[in-house]
Amino acid sequence: TTFGMLSITWFEPVASLFKALGALSLNLQIFRVSCVVTIGPVASFVLDLCPILACASIAFGSLLIKKVRKPDTDFTAQYVNTMGALGSIFFISIVLGCMQPFICYSHPGRNGMSMRSRPSVLCFASKSHTLMSAVGIVALGLVPFPLVALACYSTRKYPMMMVRSEGHRLLTATRFLFLKFK
């Protein structure tokens, strides 16, 4: 979990609570998949990023069903709003997940570095780390960066959205930013 990455020794029952909430932070390692199936560090890292795709797929399917039942549904605006809300909720977990290959610690005597999340992977010295870094950068470009860009663009256009009627669709798509509290 995000709190588990901090260098703090948590006491009980807080430690158990953070472990239990690991699923909500999109942390698949709490399910101990590696105990059942042997997978390498790169595959494990990719699996850690899969909940993001699963959420996007579930939201897409749910809205598609809604579109079939209610044809006047603005699918694109509602999908952007749903993914924006999920992205806002899980933003820190997503960014930390994507940045795992770049969070390294030094070995004693300055003899190299290892990933904090996967100590068997040597940072900047192994093929596994290179692949994980590439996947992490691509994942950053697919999820957090577009979310931040949408937030900046929408904030810039917000006055226009409030005044002009053509801004209604963008306002609907970005409700997760501006209309949180009613």
Summary of the structure (lengths in Angstrom):
residues: 182
radius of gyration: 19.8
end to end distance: 31.0
largest distance: 64.9
contacts: 475
relative contact order: 0.11
helix: 72%
strand: 4%
